[in-house]
Amino acid sequence: MSYSQPPKRTALPREMLKWLQSLHLSFSPKNVRRDFSNGYLIAEIFSWYYPEAFSMHSYDNGTSLVAKQNNWAQTERVLVKQHVSLRKEAIEGTIHCKPGAAESLLQEIHTLLTNRSIKTVQEVAPDFTDQRYQEQLPMVARATASRAIKNNLCLSEEMAEPNITTNQQKIQAIIQRHIRHRREERMQDPKRFNARLTLGEQAARLPPVATRGDPDLPTKASHTASKPLACSCYRLGCALPPQNFPE
């Protein structure tokens, strides 16, 4: 398994697998992210609970982006009539095979249809990024900025969004998140990165002068600010005249 990419296969809890097997689906899911991304199995699950509302002959068990979007759009229209709603971000993440999205969506559907929750699935991160996976890796094996973009923004997601500006904003968000994580790593292990304190961090922080003495006395900053400024470049055309200071 490559360290640069999150694992492709994710195991479901035993209770979830038993529930799926009891529905006698058309095929048993092996790769959760891939097998549930087109929405065909999701519609088949709902068809067992709403047989009159779902017609499986109108669904396409293909892998193209168009087939995925048509299947999910049809499922959402039917669920609206049944007064059932699913999280939009979980659906989008499942379509584009985001880490943890299909597992989280299945947990939501399982709780909705059976009124039972599974704690092991609820622990999945709701942001559907590879952050949890990267944190488990040693620092030397963690993704770079370019790899972070590839891991968190797939080609189908760019194709589904025709607006270039929106895709650029997603890329910038991924880069900013990656930079923030790198800063946290430097703070946790400064010796590894040979991090040195800046002059501002090394400088001693002293309270203002007024707080250490008589508050009625003018501070040093205000005293110096009240003096007229002197300029040594008066001969070069500066507007400020030279001042006579005691030696």
C-alpha positions as CSV (number, residue, x, y, z in Angstrom):
1,M,0.0,0.0,0.0
2,S,1.4,3.4,-1.0
3,Y,1.8,5.9,1.9
4,S,1.0,8.9,-0.4
5,Q,-2.7,7.9,-0.9
6,P,-5.4,6.8,1.6
7,P,-6.4,3.1,1.5
8,K,-8.9,2.2,-1.2
9,R,-10.8,-0.4,0.8
10,T,-12.6,0.4,4.0
11,A,-14.2,-2.3,6.1
12,L,-17.8,-1.8,7.3
13,P,-18.8,-2.9,10.8
14,R,-20.2,-6.4,11.2
15,E,-23.7,-5.1,12.0
16,M,-23.7,-3.0,8.9
17,L,-22.6,-6.0,6.7
18,K,-25.3,-8.2,8.2
19,W,-27.9,-5.6,7.5
20,L,-26.8,-5.3,3.8
21,Q,-26.8,-9.0,3.4
22,S,-30.3,-9.3,4.7
23,L,-31.5,-7.0,1.9
24,H,-30.3,-9.5,-0.8
25,L,-28.8,-6.8,-3.0
26,S,-28.0,-7.5,-6.6
27,F,-24.3,-7.8,-5.7
28,S,-22.3,-7.7,-2.5
29,P,-20.2,-4.5,-2.1
30,K,-16.5,-5.2,-1.7
31,N,-15.0,-1.7,-2.3
32,V,-17.3,0.6,-0.3
33,R,-16.2,3.9,-2.0
34,R,-16.4,2.5,-5.5
35,D,-19.5,0.3,-5.2
36,F,-21.8,2.9,-3.7
37,S,-20.6,5.9,-5.7
38,N,-23.0,5.6,-8.6
39,G,-26.0,5.4,-6.2
40,Y,-27.4,2.2,-7.7
41,L,-27.1,0.1,-4.5
42,I,-28.4,3.1,-2.5
43,A,-31.6,3.1,-4.6
44,E,-31.8,-0.7,-4.2
45,I,-31.6,-0.3,-0.4
46,F,-34.4,2.2,-0.4
47,S,-36.5,0.0,-2.8
48,W,-36.8,-2.6,0.0
49,Y,-38.4,-0.1,2.3
50,Y,-40.3,1.9,-0.4
51,P,-41.0,-0.6,-3.1
52,E,-43.7,1.4,-4.8
53,A,-41.6,4.6,-5.0
54,F,-38.4,3.1,-6.5
55,S,-38.3,1.5,-9.9
56,M,-34.8,-0.1,-10.3
57,H,-35.2,-0.5,-14.1
58,S,-34.8,3.3,-14.4
59,Y,-31.4,3.2,-12.8
60,D,-28.1,2.7,-14.6
61,N,-25.4,0.6,-12.9
62,G,-22.7,2.4,-14.8
63,T,-19.5,4.2,-13.6
64,S,-19.7,7.4,-15.7
65,L,-20.2,10.7,-14.1
66,V,-23.5,11.2,-16.0
67,A,-24.8,7.9,-14.8
68,K,-23.9,8.8,-11.2
69,Q,-25.6,12.2,-11.4
70,N,-28.7,10.9,-13.0
71,N,-29.1,8.1,-10.4
72,W,-28.6,10.4,-7.4
73,A,-30.9,13.1,-8.8
74,Q,-33.6,10.5,-9.3
75,T,-33.1,9.1,-5.8
76,E,-33.3,12.6,-4.2
77,R,-36.5,13.4,-6.1
78,V,-38.1,10.2,-4.8
79,L,-36.9,10.8,-1.3
80,V,-38.4,14.3,-1.2
81,K,-41.8,12.9,-2.0
82,Q,-41.3,10.5,0.9
83,H,-40.2,13.4,3.2
84,V,-36.8,11.9,3.6
85,S,-33.6,14.0,3.2
86,L,-29.9,13.0,3.2
87,R,-27.0,15.2,3.8
88,K,-25.9,16.9,0.5
89,E,-22.2,16.9,1.4
90,A,-22.3,13.2,2.2
91,I,-23.9,12.5,-1.2
92,E,-21.4,14.6,-3.1
93,G,-18.6,12.9,-1.2
94,T,-19.9,9.5,-2.0
95,I,-20.2,10.4,-5.7
96,H,-16.6,11.5,-5.8
97,C,-15.3,8.7,-3.6
98,K,-14.2,11.0,-0.8
99,P,-12.6,9.3,2.3
100,G,-15.3,8.3,4.8
101,A,-18.2,9.7,2.8
102,A,-19.9,6.4,1.7
103,E,-19.4,5.0,5.2
104,S,-21.0,8.1,6.8
105,L,-23.9,8.0,4.3
106,L,-24.6,4.4,4.9
107,Q,-24.6,5.1,8.7
108,E,-27.2,7.8,8.1
109,I,-29.4,5.6,5.9
110,H,-29.1,2.7,8.4
111,T,-30.1,4.9,11.3
112,L,-33.0,6.4,9.2
113,L,-34.4,3.0,8.1
114,T,-33.8,0.9,11.2
115,N,-33.7,3.5,14.1
116,R,-30.4,2.0,15.2
117,S,-27.0,3.7,15.3
118,I,-23.5,2.3,14.9
119,K,-20.9,4.1,17.0
120,T,-17.9,2.9,15.0
121,V,-19.3,4.5,11.8
122,Q,-20.2,7.8,13.6
123,E,-16.5,8.3,14.4
124,V,-15.7,9.0,10.8
125,A,-14.6,12.6,10.2
126,P,-17.4,14.7,8.7
127,D,-15.1,16.7,6.4
128,F,-14.4,13.7,4.1
129,T,-10.7,14.5,3.6
130,D,-7.6,12.4,4.1
131,Q,-6.5,14.3,7.2
132,R,-7.2,11.4,9.6
133,Y,-5.2,9.0,7.4
134,Q,-2.3,11.5,7.0
135,E,-2.1,11.9,10.8
136,Q,-1.5,8.1,11.2
137,L,1.5,8.3,8.9
138,P,5.0,9.2,9.9
139,M,5.9,12.8,9.0
140,V,8.3,11.7,6.3
141,A,5.5,9.8,4.5
142,R,2.8,12.5,4.7
143,A,1.5,14.1,1.5
144,T,3.0,17.2,-0.1
145,A,0.9,20.1,-1.2
146,S,0.5,18.8,-4.7
147,R,-0.4,15.3,-3.5
148,A,-2.9,16.8,-1.0
149,I,-4.7,18.4,-4.0
150,K,-4.8,15.1,-5.9
151,N,-6.0,13.2,-2.8
152,N,-8.8,15.6,-1.9
153,L,-9.9,16.9,-5.3
154,C,-10.6,14.2,-7.8
155,L,-11.1,14.5,-11.6
156,S,-14.9,13.7,-11.4
157,E,-15.4,16.5,-8.9
158,E,-13.8,19.0,-11.3
159,M,-15.9,17.7,-14.2
160,A,-19.1,18.0,-12.2
161,E,-18.4,21.7,-11.4
162,P,-18.1,23.7,-14.6
163,N,-17.2,26.9,-12.7
164,I,-13.5,27.4,-12.8
165,T,-13.5,29.9,-10.0
166,T,-15.2,27.4,-7.7
167,N,-12.6,24.7,-8.4
168,Q,-9.9,27.3,-7.8
169,Q,-11.4,28.1,-4.4
170,K,-11.5,24.4,-3.5
171,I,-7.8,24.1,-4.4
172,Q,-6.9,27.2,-2.3
173,A,-8.8,25.7,0.6
174,I,-6.9,22.4,0.3
175,I,-3.5,24.3,0.2
176,Q,-4.4,26.5,3.2
177,R,-5.4,23.4,5.2
178,H,-2.1,21.7,4.2
179,I,-0.1,24.7,5.3
180,R,-1.9,24.9,8.6
181,H,-1.2,21.2,9.3
182,R,2.5,21.8,8.4
183,R,2.7,24.6,10.9
184,E,1.2,22.4,13.6
185,E,3.8,19.7,12.8
186,R,6.6,22.2,13.1
187,M,5.3,23.3,16.5
188,Q,5.0,19.7,17.7
189,D,8.5,18.7,16.6
190,P,10.6,21.8,16.1
191,K,13.9,19.9,16.2
192,R,13.0,17.7,13.2
193,F,12.4,20.8,11.0
194,N,15.3,22.7,12.5
195,A,12.8,25.5,13.3
196,R,14.3,28.6,14.9
197,L,12.5,31.4,16.7
198,T,12.2,34.7,14.8
199,L,13.5,37.9,16.3
200,G,10.0,38.9,17.2
201,E,9.5,35.6,19.1
202,Q,12.9,35.9,20.8
203,A,12.3,39.5,22.0
204,A,11.2,40.0,25.6
205,R,7.7,41.2,26.0
206,L,7.6,44.1,28.5
207,P,4.5,45.9,29.7
208,P,3.9,49.5,28.6
209,V,5.9,52.2,30.5
210,A,2.8,53.8,31.9
211,T,1.8,50.7,33.8
212,R,5.1,50.5,35.7
213,G,5.1,54.0,37.0
214,D,2.9,57.0,37.7
215,P,-0.1,56.9,35.3
216,D,-0.2,60.7,35.2
217,L,3.4,60.9,33.8
218,P,3.7,60.8,30.0
219,T,5.0,57.7,28.5
220,K,8.3,57.5,26.8
221,A,6.6,56.9,23.5
222,S,4.4,60.0,23.8
223,H,7.4,62.1,25.0
224,T,9.5,61.2,22.0
225,A,6.6,61.6,19.6
226,S,6.1,65.2,20.8
227,K,9.6,66.2,19.6
228,P,10.0,67.6,16.1
229,L,11.5,65.3,13.7
230,A,15.0,65.9,12.4
231,C,16.1,65.0,9.0
232,S,19.7,64.7,7.8
233,C,18.8,65.0,4.2
234,Y,17.7,68.6,4.2
235,R,20.3,69.6,1.7
236,L,18.9,67.0,-0.7
237,G,15.5,68.8,-0.8
238,C,13.7,67.3,2.1
239,A,10.9,69.5,3.4
240,L,11.8,69.0,7.1
241,P,14.4,71.6,8.4
242,P,17.3,70.3,10.5
243,Q,17.0,70.5,14.2
244,N,19.7,71.4,16.8
245,F,20.1,68.6,19.3
246,P,22.4,68.9,22.3
247,E,25.5,66.8,21.9
